[in-house]
């Protein structure tokens, strides 16, 4: 809490060009439905904890879920080989946790606007009449075919140590004359 998520995204190895990038820090609060009554499970000879071999989470259905966006980074990145993303984590938010009743989880929600249009290749560079013949200027097309790819990356947000939170000390007096 209170720190930044810093990421570098490398487009140099891709075969599909990325036109725009959007990253959002999202918090999902989910109210969990209670599992079946333990007594009825024991009567039927089932495991009352709702767990199976290799599964440590109870079998519960998620009922009510609310997603809140906290910070967002949007960038037009056509022609870039790399870009960086910095998303601040507010100090006042709730860290990741799970109880029998509720779960708070965090994710980075990515949206990549991509294109395979041949108009955006390096061959479409046009020369501009300038004093130096080495200078080139790229002319953007008016319409391109795009696709949007959405990806959510789950992350864990830990609480801040109390010593890292700035706290005012002592008494402050202001005298106005």
Backbone as CSV, one residue per row, in Angstrom:
resi,resn,N_x,N_y,N_z,CA_x,CA_y,CA_z,C_x,C_y,C_z
1,UNK,0.834,-1.179,0.000,0.000,0.000,0.000,0.878,1.242,0.000
2,UNK,0.477,2.230,-0.768,1.198,3.482,-0.804,2.410,3.481,-1.705
3,UNK,2.671,2.402,-2.391,3.822,2.350,-3.292,3.333,2.328,-4.732
4,UNK,4.265,2.193,-5.679,3.921,2.180,-7.095,4.164,0.809,-7.692
5,UNK,3.321,0.434,-8.639,3.567,-0.740,-9.469,4.271,-0.218,-10.710
6,UNK,5.475,-0.704,-10.958,6.269,-0.250,-12.095,6.500,-1.439,-13.015
7,UNK,6.216,-1.263,-14.301,6.383,-2.347,-15.269,6.942,-1.791,-16.569
8,UNK,7.722,-2.609,-17.246,8.205,-2.292,-18.583,7.594,-3.302,-19.539
9,UNK,7.022,-2.813,-20.614,6.402,-3.685,-21.609,7.231,-3.598,-22.881
10,UNK,7.649,-4.760,-23.379,8.530,-4.849,-24.546,7.730,-5.343,-25.745
11,UNK,7.641,-4.513,-26.781,6.924,-4.866,-28.001,7.861,-5.315,-29.119
12,UNK,9.157,-5.351,-28.881,10.125,-5.582,-29.959,10.053,-6.989,-30.550
13,UNK,9.603,-7.966,-29.803,9.572,-9.351,-30.297,8.229,-9.736,-30.904
14,UNK,7.263,-8.863,-30.871,5.922,-9.217,-31.328,5.762,-9.171,-32.834
15,UNK,4.883,-10.009,-33.345,4.558,-9.995,-34.771,3.325,-9.147,-35.043
16,UNK,2.548,-8.869,-34.008,1.363,-8.025,-34.117,1.706,-6.684,-33.487
17,UNK,1.357,-5.596,-34.141,1.677,-4.263,-33.616,0.623,-3.827,-32.603
18,UNK,1.085,-3.244,-31.509,0.194,-2.715,-30.481,0.016,-1.222,-30.735
19,UNK,-1.236,-0.787,-30.899,-1.533,0.622,-31.166,-1.752,1.405,-29.877
20,UNK,-2.487,0.821,-28.950,-2.793,1.478,-27.682,-2.711,0.468,-26.556
21,UNK,-2.410,0.986,-25.385,-2.285,0.168,-24.188,-3.017,0.874,-23.062
22,UNK,-3.781,0.116,-22.306,-4.464,0.652,-21.142,-4.309,-0.351,-20.004
23,UNK,-3.852,0.128,-18.839,-3.684,-0.725,-17.664,-4.436,-0.073,-16.508
24,UNK,-5.273,-0.858,-15.831,-6.063,-0.349,-14.716,-5.826,-1.217,-13.488
25,UNK,-5.586,-0.580,-12.340,-5.488,-1.287,-11.065,-6.906,-1.450,-10.531
26,UNK,-7.351,-2.706,-10.395,-8.721,-2.985,-9.985,-8.760,-3.801,-8.699
27,UNK,-9.733,-3.464,-7.862,-10.003,-4.221,-6.642,-11.358,-4.896,-6.809
28,UNK,-11.408,-6.190,-6.512,-12.667,-6.929,-6.592,-13.042,-7.409,-5.198
29,UNK,-14.194,-6.948,-4.728,-14.734,-7.370,-3.436,-15.846,-8.369,-3.720
30,UNK,-15.713,-9.579,-3.183,-16.669,-10.639,-3.472,-17.248,-11.181,-2.179
31,UNK,-18.573,-11.185,-2.107,-19.264,-11.817,-0.984,-19.421,-13.285,-1.341
32,UNK,-18.953,-14.162,-0.465,-18.990,-15.595,-0.739,-20.245,-16.208,-0.148
33,UNK,-20.894,-17.070,-0.919,-22.060,-17.785,-0.408,-21.580,-18.852,0.554
34,UNK,-22.269,-19.029,1.662,-21.869,-20.103,2.568,-22.064,-21.456,1.899
35,UNK,-21.190,-22.407,2.252,-21.288,-23.754,1.685,-22.494,-24.484,2.252
36,UNK,-22.670,-25.686,1.854,-23.786,-26.494,2.362,-23.601,-26.717,3.858
37,UNK,-24.694,-26.983,4.542,-24.669,-27.207,5.982,-23.780,-28.405,6.304
38,UNK,-22.867,-28.244,7.251,-21.899,-29.301,7.567,-22.578,-30.573,8.059
39,UNK,-23.660,-30.423,8.846,-24.330,-31.614,9.374,-24.915,-32.459,8.251
40,UNK,-25.502,-31.806,7.251,-26.084,-32.578,6.148,-24.994,-33.250,5.330
41,UNK,-23.822,-32.653,5.250,-22.710,-33.275,4.530,-22.203,-34.505,5.269
42,UNK,-22.122,-34.420,6.608,-21.651,-35.552,7.396,-22.647,-36.701,7.294
43,UNK,-23.956,-36.370,7.318,-24.979,-37.410,7.197,-24.872,-38.151,5.867
44,UNK,-24.486,-37.446,4.808,-24.354,-38.083,3.497,-22.985,-38.722,3.315
45,UNK,-22.104,-38.604,4.317,-20.783,-39.215,4.243,-19.785,-38.406,3.430
46,UNK,-20.025,-37.090,3.279,-19.113,-36.239,2.512,-18.206,-35.475,3.460
47,UNK,-17.164,-34.906,2.917,-16.192,-34.132,3.680,-16.827,-32.804,4.101
48,UNK,-16.968,-32.512,5.407,-17.632,-31.288,5.838,-16.848,-30.020,5.544
49,UNK,-15.540,-30.123,5.296,-14.772,-28.906,5.017,-14.936,-28.456,3.584
50,UNK,-15.500,-29.305,2.737,-15.709,-28.922,1.347,-14.450,-28.977,0.522
51,UNK,-13.408,-29.623,1.052,-12.159,-29.696,0.310,-11.984,-31.090,-0.247
52,UNK,-11.234,-31.171,-1.304,-10.905,-32.459,-1.898,-9.397,-32.608,-1.879
53,UNK,-8.921,-33.785,-2.213,-7.475,-34.006,-2.227,-6.826,-33.057,-3.220
54,UNK,-5.829,-32.332,-2.767,-5.130,-31.392,-3.632,-5.811,-30.036,-3.727
55,UNK,-6.961,-29.873,-3.101,-7.678,-28.605,-3.141,-7.817,-28.103,-1.712
56,UNK,-7.280,-26.932,-1.417,-7.330,-26.398,-0.063,-8.420,-25.355,0.107
57,UNK,-9.055,-24.909,-0.984,-10.107,-23.904,-0.889,-11.457,-24.589,-0.726
58,UNK,-12.343,-24.077,0.150,-13.676,-24.649,0.268,-14.445,-24.464,-1.039
59,UNK,-15.346,-25.422,-1.314,-16.185,-25.306,-2.505,-17.309,-24.331,-2.190
60,UNK,-17.159,-23.115,-2.636,-18.142,-22.073,-2.391,-18.434,-21.372,-3.694
61,UNK,-19.642,-20.933,-3.821,-20.009,-20.168,-4.992,-19.906,-18.694,-4.655
62,UNK,-19.394,-17.917,-5.599,-19.326,-16.478,-5.407,-20.684,-15.893,-5.765
63,UNK,-21.176,-14.989,-4.919,-22.505,-14.463,-5.183,-22.463,-13.025,-5.674
64,UNK,-22.054,-12.097,-4.846,-22.074,-10.685,-5.194,-20.638,-10.210,-5.333
65,UNK,-20.359,-9.550,-6.444,-19.005,-9.081,-6.697,-19.057,-7.629,-7.150
66,UNK,-18.102,-6.826,-6.659,-18.023,-5.418,-7.042,-16.584,-5.102,-7.400
67,UNK,-16.381,-4.492,-8.572,-15.044,-4.128,-9.041,-14.911,-2.612,-8.978
68,UNK,-13.804,-2.140,-8.373,-13.520,-0.716,-8.259,-12.183,-0.430,-8.929
69,UNK,-12.153,0.584,-9.792,-10.909,1.006,-10.438,-10.241,2.080,-9.591
70,UNK,-8.919,1.952,-9.383,-8.207,2.919,-8.561,-7.240,3.789,-9.345
71,UNK,-6.440,3.244,-10.196,-5.541,4.058,-11.004,-5.451,3.456,-12.394
72,UNK,-5.192,4.334,-13.373,-5.209,3.889,-14.765,-4.074,4.550,-15.532
73,UNK,-3.492,3.782,-16.449,-2.456,4.293,-17.351,-2.913,3.993,-18.769
74,UNK,-2.968,5.030,-19.604,-3.374,4.861,-21.004,-2.309,5.496,-21.881
75,UNK,-1.944,4.788,-22.945,-0.877,5.291,-23.805,-1.082,4.809,-25.236
76,UNK,-0.871,5.709,-26.184,-0.808,5.332,-27.592,0.637,4.918,-27.836
77,UNK,0.844,3.666,-28.210,2.202,3.117,-28.272,2.566,2.581,-29.650
78,UNK,1.872,3.005,-30.690,2.170,2.563,-32.044,3.569,3.031,-32.436
79,UNK,4.391,2.113,-32.888,5.754,2.444,-33.292,6.770,2.359,-32.171
80,UNK,6.339,2.132,-30.943,7.272,2.032,-29.817,7.774,0.601,-29.676
81,UNK,9.035,0.463,-29.302,9.587,-0.856,-29.024,9.381,-1.243,-27.569
82,UNK,9.373,-0.248,-26.681,9.158,-0.476,-25.249,8.379,0.696,-24.675
83,UNK,7.708,0.430,-23.583,7.059,1.497,-22.826,7.058,1.095,-21.357
84,UNK,6.830,2.055,-20.497,6.764,1.731,-19.072,5.441,2.194,-18.503
85,UNK,5.016,1.493,-17.466,3.749,1.761,-16.797,4.042,1.990,-15.324
86,UNK,3.490,3.062,-14.769,3.608,3.333,-13.333,2.197,3.569,-12.799
87,UNK,1.773,2.694,-11.896,0.451,2.807,-11.281,0.610,2.942,-9.772
88,UNK,0.171,4.051,-9.193,0.261,4.186,-7.737,-0.807,3.357,-7.029
89,UNK,-0.428,2.764,-5.909,-1.379,2.055,-5.050,-1.740,3.019,-3.921
90,UNK,-2.993,3.433,-3.823,-3.362,4.374,-2.762,-3.101,3.789,-1.372
91,UNK,-2.781,4.656,-0.442,-2.462,4.232,0.922,-3.711,3.821,1.696
92,UNK,-4.883,4.297,1.290,-6.113,4.068,2.054,-6.877,2.804,1.663
93,UNK,-6.398,2.039,0.688,-7.159,0.875,0.221,-6.908,-0.346,1.104
94,UNK,-7.762,-1.345,0.945,-7.668,-2.582,1.720,-6.751,-3.566,1.013
95,UNK,-5.812,-4.181,1.724,-4.941,-5.176,1.082,-5.710,-6.456,0.747
96,UNK,-5.057,-7.358,0.051,-5.652,-8.635,-0.329,-5.928,-9.470,0.925
97,UNK,-7.149,-10.028,1.026,-7.455,-10.950,2.115,-8.658,-11.797,1.738
98,UNK,-8.871,-12.856,2.519,-10.014,-13.754,2.302,-10.482,-14.285,3.648
99,UNK,-11.794,-14.256,3.859,-12.410,-14.863,5.040,-13.493,-15.824,4.552
100,UNK,-14.260,-16.372,5.496,-15.351,-17.267,5.122,-16.501,-16.518,4.452
101,UNK,-16.565,-15.211,4.652,-17.697,-14.430,4.178,-17.358,-13.562,2.964
102,UNK,-16.152,-13.019,2.938,-15.795,-12.054,1.895,-14.360,-12.274,1.424
103,UNK,-14.103,-11.868,0.184,-12.756,-11.944,-0.383,-12.463,-10.625,-1.083
104,UNK,-11.279,-10.060,-0.821,-10.814,-8.865,-1.521,-9.590,-9.265,-2.321
105,UNK,-9.687,-9.122,-3.631,-8.569,-9.480,-4.504,-8.266,-8.310,-5.432
106,UNK,-7.042,-8.292,-5.954,-6.565,-7.212,-6.813,-6.078,-7.783,-8.129
107,UNK,-6.182,-6.974,-9.175,-5.670,-7.390,-10.479,-5.277,-6.169,-11.297
108,UNK,-4.363,-6.411,-12.231,-4.030,-5.421,-13.243,-4.813,-5.813,-14.490
109,UNK,-5.680,-4.938,-14.932,-6.540,-5.205,-16.088,-5.924,-4.517,-17.306
110,UNK,-5.393,-5.328,-18.227,-4.733,-4.818,-19.427,-5.710,-4.841,-20.597
111,UNK,-5.637,-3.813,-21.434,-6.344,-3.788,-22.712,-5.331,-3.380,-23.777
112,UNK,-5.082,-4.281,-24.704,-4.166,-4.018,-25.807,-4.987,-3.859,-27.079
113,UNK,-4.851,-2.733,-27.767,-5.477,-2.534,-29.068,-4.404,-2.852,-30.098
114,UNK,-4.628,-3.912,-30.882,-3.601,-4.409,-31.800,-4.092,-4.360,-33.242
115,UNK,-3.125,-4.447,-34.160,-3.445,-4.487,-35.579,-2.397,-5.299,-36.326
116,UNK,-2.831,-5.907,-37.413,-1.910,-6.597,-38.322,-1.911,-5.897,-39.678
117,UNK,-2.372,-4.679,-39.700,-2.499,-3.922,-40.942,-1.139,-3.734,-41.613
118,UNK,-1.025,-4.067,-42.910,0.249,-3.870,-43.608,0.576,-2.393,-43.808
119,UNK,-0.409,-1.514,-43.648,-0.170,-0.078,-43.799,0.734,0.470,-42.701
120,UNK,0.886,-0.285,-41.617,1.687,0.189,-40.490,3.081,-0.417,-40.474
121,UNK,3.511,-0.987,-41.568,4.846,-1.576,-41.627,5.889,-0.486,-41.845
122,UNK,7.146,-0.848,-41.663,8.238,0.111,-41.817,8.384,0.585,-43.255
123,UNK,7.863,-0.195,-44.213,7.972,0.194,-45.615,7.084,1.388,-45.946
124,UNK,6.151,1.708,-45.078,5.223,2.801,-45.356,5.782,4.155,-44.927
125,UNK,7.057,4.208,-44.628,7.680,5.485,-44.295,7.782,6.319,-45.572
126,UNK,7.387,7.547,-45.519,7.431,8.416,-46.698,8.460,9.514,-46.481
127,UNK,9.178,9.848,-47.515,10.164,10.921,-47.385,9.456,12.260,-47.427
128,UNK,10.001,13.172,-46.699,9.463,14.520,-46.638,10.508,15.448,-47.230
129,UNK,10.140,16.356,-48.064,11.148,17.255,-48.630,11.757,18.142,-47.546
130,UNK,12.973,17.833,-47.192,13.699,18.603,-46.184,15.092,18.878,-46.702
131,UNK,15.825,19.602,-45.890,17.198,19.903,-46.274,18.076,18.667,-46.196
132,UNK,17.799,17.791,-45.245,18.590,16.567,-45.096,17.779,15.398,-45.638
133,UNK,18.323,14.692,-46.590,17.614,13.571,-47.197,17.481,12.392,-46.245
134,UNK,18.248,12.349,-45.143,18.190,11.231,-44.206,16.947,11.273,-43.329
135,UNK,16.326,12.427,-43.210,15.157,12.546,-42.335,13.940,11.934,-43.011
136,UNK,13.201,11.139,-42.263,11.993,10.497,-42.759,10.825,10.850,-41.853
137,UNK,9.653,10.906,-42.415,8.454,11.152,-41.624,7.421,10.103,-41.985
138,UNK,6.834,9.503,-40.974,5.837,8.472,-41.197,4.463,9.124,-41.276
139,UNK,3.658,8.697,-42.232,2.315,9.228,-42.413,1.321,8.153,-41.976
140,UNK,0.496,8.480,-41.005,-0.458,7.509,-40.455,-1.631,7.303,-41.402
141,UNK,-2.136,6.073,-41.490,-3.332,5.829,-42.306,-4.570,6.395,-41.617
142,UNK,-5.603,6.660,-42.390,-6.822,7.228,-41.808,-7.674,6.171,-41.119
143,UNK,-7.685,4.941,-41.636,-8.455,3.846,-41.042,-7.584,2.599,-40.971
144,UNK,-7.663,1.898,-39.844,-6.957,0.620,-39.713,-7.879,-0.384,-39.033
145,UNK,-7.690,-1.642,-39.355,-8.450,-2.714,-38.699,-7.771,-3.044,-37.377
146,UNK,-8.544,-3.070,-36.302,-7.973,-3.324,-34.975,-8.695,-4.474,-34.293
147,UNK,-8.034,-5.022,-33.295,-8.618,-5.998,-32.383,-8.200,-5.607,-30.976
148,UNK,-9.047,-5.902,-30.007,-8.736,-5.595,-28.614,-8.529,-6.896,-27.852
149,UNK,-7.391,-6.982,-27.179,-7.094,-8.142,-26.345,-7.156,-7.696,-24.887
150,UNK,-7.904,-8.413,-24.079,-8.066,-8.078,-22.663,-7.421,-9.175,-21.831
151,UNK,-6.675,-8.754,-20.816,-5.975,-9.697,-19.954,-5.994,-9.144,-18.538
152,UNK,-6.373,-9.964,-17.573,-6.348,-9.572,-16.163,-5.297,-10.394,-15.440
153,UNK,-4.352,-9.704,-14.828,-3.256,-10.336,-14.097,-3.524,-10.211,-12.602
154,UNK,-3.804,-11.321,-11.898,-4.029,-11.231,-10.452,-2.736,-10.853,-9.728
155,UNK,-2.855,-9.950,-8.771,-1.703,-9.543,-7.960,-2.109,-9.582,-6.493
156,UNK,-1.125,-9.593,-5.621,-1.361,-9.557,-4.181,-0.846,-8.233,-3.647
157,UNK,-1.684,-7.523,-2.917,-1.289,-6.258,-2.293,-1.190,-6.502,-0.797
158,UNK,-0.027,-6.182,-0.247,0.240,-6.398,1.171,0.026,-5.104,1.947
159,UNK,-0.302,-5.202,3.240,-0.473,-3.991,4.047,0.855,-3.269,4.248
160,UNK,0.755,-1.989,4.530,1.926,-1.164,4.787,2.337,-1.298,6.242
161,UNK,3.631,-1.346,6.470,4.130,-1.342,7.847,3.807,0.014,8.474
162,UNK,3.326,0.036,9.712,2.943,1.305,10.341,4.079,2.322,10.409
163,UNK,5.318,1.860,10.455,6.441,2.793,10.524,6.637,3.560,9.222
164,UNK,6.090,3.045,8.113,6.247,3.723,6.832,5.200,4.804,6.595
165,UNK,4.171,4.843,7.424,3.127,5.851,7.272,3.574,7.111,8.004
166,UNK,3.641,8.240,7.303,4.049,9.472,7.983,2.991,9.905,8.992
167,UNK,3.443,10.115,10.229,2.527,10.523,11.278,3.046,11.812,11.895
168,UNK,2.163,12.778,12.090,2.605,14.023,12.716,2.977,13.789,14.178
169,UNK,4.024,14.442,14.619,4.498,14.306,15.997,4.433,15.661,16.685
170,UNK,4.048,15.658,17.931,4.091,16.870,18.730,2.956,17.836,18.424
171,UNK,3.044,18.999,19.083,2.036,20.043,18.906,2.564,21.102,17.955
172,UNK,1.691,21.587,17.127,2.042,22.655,16.202,1.215,23.875,16.562
173,UNK,1.891,24.998,16.657,1.203,26.247,16.974,1.501,27.246,15.873
174,UNK,0.481,27.984,15.487,0.628,28.999,14.464,0.160,30.318,15.054
175,UNK,1.047,31.294,15.088,0.714,32.615,15.620,0.574,33.579,14.456
176,UNK,-0.561,34.204,14.353,-0.809,35.186,13.300,-0.854,36.555,13.954
177,UNK,-0.072,37.471,13.421,-0.038,38.830,13.987,-0.761,39.796,13.102
